[in-house]
Amino acid sequence: MGLEERLPEGILTTNLEKLLNWGRQNSTWPLAFGLACCAMEMIATGTARHDIARYGSELFRASPRQADVMIVSGRVSNKMAPVVKRLYDQMCEPKWVIAMGICASAGGPFNNYAIIQGVDKLIPVDVYVPGCPPRPEALLYALDKLREKQARDTISRYKQLKEGELYQPSFGADSLPALRDRQLA
């Protein structure tokens, strides 16, 4: 009689998921992608007054391979869109995205050909932070909401590769809906 027969179905996976989710909730490492004025408020969140360190986020990471959450703050131009997509693809699973400010969420007052009307047209967004620019407290509230989402996370959510299959990141004009219809010079 093995261990599988003695334990109820799924008890090991459930407890492992709880342990992994607890670790992710208490050590969220952000990749700061500041593109405009919202970046100043994002930087202010790291000061002692607002104390982002209580989430295990003492340092904003400079490399996407070391980050769990990408905070996109500010407007995303068509020229910057492939960079945003490439950085998102370079992040390891599990990964989350916070769109900070109305420009990152919906383009803001910049409704023209050069600005993408929301970063969710490029990458999936988990939490939206409203405001122009949003206060540091709003970003901390978004991190609280992200922690709630992380608590409900399951291992089976992540992309499973078949044996022999390689992960192929997608970036460039063909993979971005905002750039697909434009002629690139």
C-alpha positions in Angstrom: 0.0 0.0 0.0 1.6 3.2 -1.2 1.3 6.8 -0.1 -1.3 7.5 -2.8 -3.8 5.0 -1.3 -3.4 6.4 2.2 -4.0 10.0 1.4 -7.2 11.5 0.0 -7.2 12.6 -3.6 -5.4 15.9 -4.3 -4.2 16.6 -0.8 -0.6 17.0 -1.8 -1.3 19.2 -4.7 -3.6 21.4 -2.7 -1.1 22.0 0.1 1.7 22.5 -2.4 -0.4 25.2 -4.2 -1.1 26.9 -0.9 2.6 27.0 0.0 3.6 28.3 -3.5 0.9 30.9 -3.5 1.9 32.1 0.0 5.5 32.5 -1.2 4.3 34.4 -4.3 2.1 36.7 -2.3 4.9 37.7 0.1 7.7 38.2 -2.4 6.3 40.0 -5.5 9.2 41.3 -7.5 8.1 44.1 -9.8 9.5 45.1 -13.2 9.1 48.8 -13.4 8.2 49.9 -16.9 7.7 53.6 -16.4 6.8 55.4 -19.6 5.4 58.8 -18.4 4.3 60.8 -15.4 2.8 57.7 -13.6 6.3 56.4 -13.2 7.0 59.2 -10.6 4.1 57.9 -8.5 5.4 54.4 -8.9 8.8 55.4 -7.7 7.2 57.2 -4.7 5.6 53.9 -3.7 9.1 52.6 -2.9 9.8 55.3 -0.3 9.6 54.8 3.4 6.3 56.7 3.7 4.4 54.2 1.5 6.6 51.1 2.2 6.2 48.7 -0.7 8.7 46.5 1.1 5.8 45.0 3.1 4.9 43.1 -0.1 8.5 41.8 -0.4 9.1 44.3 -3.2 12.1 46.2 -1.9 13.7 46.5 -5.3 12.3 47.2 -8.7 13.9 44.6 -10.9 15.9 45.7 -14.0 15.7 42.4 -15.7 12.4 40.7 -16.7 13.8 37.3 -15.9 13.9 38.3 -12.2 10.4 39.8 -12.1 7.0 38.4 -11.2 4.8 41.4 -12.0 5.2 44.0 -14.8 3.9 47.5 -13.8 3.2 49.4 -17.0 2.8 53.1 -16.1 2.1 55.6 -18.8 1.2 55.7 -22.4 2.5 52.9 -24.7 3.4 54.1 -28.2 3.4 52.0 -31.3 7.2 52.2 -31.3 7.4 50.9 -27.7 4.8 48.1 -28.2 7.3 45.4 -29.4 9.5 46.2 -26.4 6.6 45.8 -24.0 5.6 42.5 -25.6 9.2 41.2 -25.7 9.8 42.0 -22.0 6.5 40.3 -21.1 7.6 37.2 -23.0 10.9 37.1 -21.2 9.3 37.0 -17.8 9.1 33.6 -16.2 5.8 32.0 -15.3 3.8 32.8 -13.2 3.7 36.4 -14.3 1.2 39.2 -13.8 0.6 42.7 -15.2 -0.6 45.9 -13.6 -1.7 48.7 -15.9 -1.1 51.9 -13.8 -2.9 55.0 -14.9 -5.5 55.8 -17.5 -2.9 56.0 -20.3 -1.7 52.4 -19.7 -5.3 51.3 -19.2 -7.1 53.0 -22.1 -4.7 55.4 -23.9 -5.7 58.4 -21.8 -6.2 61.7 -23.6 -3.9 60.5 -26.4 -6.4 59.1 -29.0 -4.2 59.2 -32.1 -2.3 56.9 -34.4 0.9 56.8 -32.3 -0.5 55.6 -29.0 -1.9 52.1 -28.2 -5.3 52.5 -26.6 -4.6 50.3 -23.6 -1.8 47.9 -22.9 -4.3 45.0 -22.8 -4.2 45.1 -26.6 -0.6 43.7 -26.3 -0.5 41.6 -23.2 -3.0 40.3 -20.6 -3.6 42.7 -17.7 -4.5 41.4 -14.3 -5.2 44.6 -12.4 -6.0 48.1 -13.6 -5.2 51.2 -11.5 -7.3 54.2 -12.4 -6.1 57.8 -12.1 -4.1 60.5 -13.8 -1.6 59.9 -12.2 -2.8 57.4 -9.6 -1.5 58.0 -6.1 1.0 55.5 -4.5 -1.8 54.3 -2.3 -3.7 53.2 -5.4 -0.8 51.1 -6.5 -0.6 49.5 -3.1 -4.3 48.7 -3.3 -3.6 47.1 -6.7 -0.9 45.0 -5.1 -3.4 43.9 -2.5 -5.8 42.9 -5.3 -3.0 41.0 -7.0 -2.3 39.2 -3.8 -5.9 38.1 -3.6 -5.6 36.8 -7.2 -2.4 35.0 -6.3 -4.1 33.2 -3.4 -6.6 31.7 -5.8 -3.9 30.6 -8.3 -3.5 27.0 -9.4 -0.5 25.2 -10.9 -2.5 23.9 -13.8 -3.0 27.5 -15.1 0.5 27.8 -16.5 1.3 26.8 -20.1 2.3 23.2 -20.3 4.7 22.4 -23.1 4.6 19.0 -24.7 7.7 16.8 -24.7 10.2 18.2 -27.2 8.3 21.4 -27.7 10.2 24.7 -27.3 8.6 27.9 -26.1 8.6 30.4 -28.9 8.1 34.0 -27.8 6.0 36.2 -30.1 7.0 39.7 -30.9 7.1 42.0 -33.9 4.6 43.6 -36.2 2.9 40.3 -37.1 2.0 39.4 -33.5 0.8 42.8 -32.3 -2.8 43.7 -33.3 -2.0 47.4 -32.9 0.8 47.2 -35.5 -0.4 44.5 -37.8 -2.4 46.9 -40.1 0.3 49.6 -40.3 3.0 49.8 -43.0 6.4 49.8 -41.4 9.0 51.8 -43.2 
